Amino acid sequence: MGQAKALVLSALLIVLSAVAASAAEINPTGTVKNFEIAAASKPAPDFSWRGADGTELSLKAYAGKTVVFNFWATWCAPCIKELPSLLHLQKKIGAAPIVVVALNIDRGEAGADKARAMLRRLKLDDLAFHHDSQSQAYRALRVEVMPTTIVFDSQGREAGRLRGPAEWDEPEAVKLLQALSETPKR
């Protein structure tokens, strides 16, 4: 592990130790080792996307919940590999104050149709379909790498970000999300 990654991991473990006792159990070789805790507690920019039924959604729809906001595309192999872990995470957290939003960024209605077909083919129908056909959220949140997952706290502020894939249903990832959802309001 490089020195920079080790420093990020060390900082993450220190922060998590302070906010949740269970955080000390996070495995340093785990799947969330490059998760970056947000330095500032500013509100997320205003953006919207479409839900499965076509209704317009925003982070305000999830007020009071921690949101695991994942960007994916049909042309992104690591994204596709990551999707089942997001579905399993969604099932594991159940009624917890954490919600998973897997946001597809394929362009236009043809892109939405292609993404829905892929979810069916992969038997991921239970993963709620969200679509950003005009890349509004992608641009507003300055996503640079696919996949990217951004965790928002219960007040709609960015709590952290992971650029690249992860196994979100692994115990250390679930502990991380639980710790972030229990973090005192900043």
Helices and strands as residue ranges (DSSP letters): H 3-19, G 21-25, E 36-37, E 49-50, E 56-57, G 59-62, E 66-72, H 77-93, E 98-104, H 108-121, E 130-131, H 136-140, E 148-152, E 158-163, H 171-182
